[in-house]
Every structure is written in structure tokens, then in C-alpha cells.
Amino acid sequence: MTDARKYGQDFDLLEKQDPEIASILRAEVKRQQSDVQLIASENFTSRAVLAALGTVLSNKYAEGYPGKRYYGGCEVVDRAEIIAIERAKQLFGAEHANVQPHSGASANIAVYAAFTKPGDTVLAMSLPHGGHLTHGSKVNFSGKWFNIVSYGVRQDNELIDYDELRDQAIRTKPKMICSGATAYPSLIDFEKIRTICDEVGAIMWVDAAHFIGLVAGKAIPSPVPYADVVSFTTHKVLRGPRGGMILCKEEHAAGIDKAVFPGIKGGPIMSAVAGKAVALKECATPAYQNYAKQVISNAKSLASGLVEEGMRAVSGGTETHLALIDIRATGVNGKVADERCGAAGIVLNKNAIPFDPESPAVTSGIRVGSPATTTQGMGTAEMREIASLIVRAIREGDDASKAAAIKSDVHALTAQGDGHPDRHALTDLEAGDGLLGAGHHHLLTGDRGQLLDRGL
């Protein structure tokens, strides 16, 4: 019988009933355990969160909010949502929380719906300088429905140009100003943005999807005291289930709730709401705070290692969980680097850098992140080794035999398990479970041979 802790509940039943899907799950476990996972927006959630996701809560339709549902029989699931709301408010010091959004993008749609109407001016970070699709991309609803004015980073230091931001705000009088990004490695000065918002009478919205887990772990300053509204995903550094959440001032609570339901969605996914509650409890522990700090240390180590190998870190390095790397010195573009690293078992993504001469489909850079490797227990020494592997893959990966040798070295690293020096920071927290199941290194050590014997 298969140990369900590795694959989720009732895996034996799934394997018997639908071996095709079960085989995909096995293959994905193998990919996650063997390759180095450096996508900045990915992580390995805990066994407890996964358990909450795979429950009968998925059966319940619960349109509305606790105590005000459109269906009967919600008195039990109400309790799960109330717990999630209270944990979110306590963890982040927020006046109000909405835990129903299905994703970060849907949370962002709700923010637009609550504070603006189509055609209004919104000031947000330029996509080529690190902003997100929902911050004004012409192919996204935000760029189609709203008058998006963009600000960016300075060319000399690649940090947000707050003078430009203020000038744009005074000139265009936006209804809302968005801060937050998907590829910006430095901290954001929320106090300065609050001042600008007050000066022009704009709503201050922070899209904290990428860094909210670092806020939860008290590793970086929080935007909550400054912002009118904060939206985020729950599955990045926060290490929860895939989903979204919104925090706001009490004066905006009714507007946000109405925007979420019935504004942009029907019933919430109650199993996901329960999973969010579990993750929030995990985030309130000292062990998670240690994890968040280690995520930053690991990102710094990885960036430094790449710089030492001849690449350039955008804005001089990182203060968060991700680093943006200019790889032009290698003579290889981001698209090719992404492909070569992937073939060598290193999972990252090509990414535009500020003032990039290449197209978004090609790019001059790569983005790397440390949340997942840190959850696996890796520390700064491993990140230096990973930096070396990345450089080898980019420079030598066009040779199939060399790519295979690099991949072998990658898999040797991920198999080290207890060799990770910083693993002690995670041992007392189930949220430190690596990959898909019990024990934060259960797929790196211990049961690995047994899994491979099964063809995983």
C-alpha cells in the first residue's frame, strides 16, 4: 500500500480508479524532488495544508459570508472561514480580512471593483520594470478597462523612482496608486507612497503577493499600517494553498466584501479557505519567522554567487526572496538560459530586466527565488552551489553531454537531505515539510530509495 502522506489522501484509491492521473502525480513528485526549484512564486506547502484541501469541505456551496449565506447547511463551514479571517487579522494586524478570492489576480480584480470604475486612472508599476499583468498590461483586463499610468525604476540604481511616481501622481490625479511587483528585488518605501497618496487623494493599494510571506514572518516591514488595501496570494513565501486574500481598513470592509461577492465570484472554495486558515496558523510560529529570515539569506547568497560568477544582480542584489539577474555578460539571452537550465534540472524563469533591449519573449535576464529550496532545508552553502550550477548550465548547456553531467550534479545536491546545515530552523514546524508530504525532507532522504524502487 502506498504511503498517502507522500501523495495526498486516498492515493491508493486514485491509483486504482484512475492510474493515468495517478501516474502524472507520481511523475510530478519525482520532478519536484529531483530538480532544483527556483521559481520565485512557488513553494512547497505543508502536509496539514494539503490535508485541508482534500476534504469534504469541497462539497459545500457557501455563497455569501459567515452568517449571511444564500444556502442552508453552512453553519459548520462558517466556522472555518471565521477562523481564517481572525487568524489573518491577527497575523498581519489588519482591521478587516476577506479570505475568499480564488487567486491573487481575482483579489486584484476585487480591489479595482471596490475603488474604481472603468476608465478611471490608476498609477502602477511598469511591467517592463517589474510590475504584474494586473497592473496594466494591455492584454489584461486592467489595461483594457482602466487608464493605467506607469512609473518605473531609476536607470542609475534600478530602484523605484519615487520622484517620478510623485510627479506622475500630481499630473494625472489617479483614483488609486498600486505598489508591489512581480520582479522587484528591493524593499518598497510604503511610508513615502502613503504620503504621495495623501497628497493627491488616491487610494493606496499594495499588491503584496510576492512578499507577504516575509511580512508574516516579520522579516521585512509591513504595508498594512500604511495601505488602504493589501491584496496577495497565499501560495508563495506564505506557503499556503493556491488562492488569494485581501486586507483593508475597516472603512473599506463593506466595499471589499461586496466586490468579492457578489462582485467577481459566486461561492468560495471552502476547502481552500480551510487550507488558508491552517497556513496562517503555521505562519504565526517562531519557526516560520526563522524560515522567512532564511529565505532572504538564501536569496542574498544565491545572488552573490551569481555575481561572483560574472553576472550582474539588478539593483545590486536583493532584500527579499528573489533576485533579478542580468545575464548579458554570458552572451546568452534569458530564453535560452531558461531552456538550458531546465534541461539541466534547474527550474527558473527568463525575465525582463529594467530598460531591457530584448523583447519580453526573449529577455536579457533570469529571475530566481529561494522560498522552495529553503522549505526543503537548503542553506546559504547550497545556494552558492546552485549559483555555480546555474552558470554552468547557461554557459555549457548547449552541449548535451555537459547538460547531462550538470543535471546529475543537481540531483546529487537534492539527494543530500540532512546535509543541509540550516535544516534545524524547520524541524519543529510541520509547515517545513518539503515537497508533498511528511517530514520536511521526506522526499530527499529516508524514503527516497523506496520511492525510486516504485518507479517514482
Secondary structure, DSSP 8 states (H G I E B T S, - for coil): ---GGGT-TTHHHHHHH-HHHHHHHHHHHHHHHHSEE--TT-----HHHHHHHTSGGGG----EETTEESSSS-HHHHHHHHHHHHHHHHHHT-SEEE---SSHHHHHHHHHHHH--TT-EEEEE-GGGT--GGGT-TTSHHHHHSEEEEE-B-TTT-SB-HHHHHHHHHHH--SEEEE--SS--S---HHHHHHHHHHHT-EEEEE-TTTHHHHHTTSS--STTT-SEEEEESSSTT---S-EEEEE-GGGHHHHHHIIIIII-SS--HHHHHHHHHHHHHHTSHHHHHHHHHHHHHHHHHHHHHHHTT-EEGGGS-SSSEEEEE-GGGT--HHHHHHHHHHTTEE-EEE--TT-SS-TTT-SEEEEE-HHHHHTT--HHHHHHHHHHHHHHHHHTTSHHHHHHHHHHHHHHHT-GGG-TTGGGTTT-GGG--TTSSSTTTTTTTSHHHHHHTT-
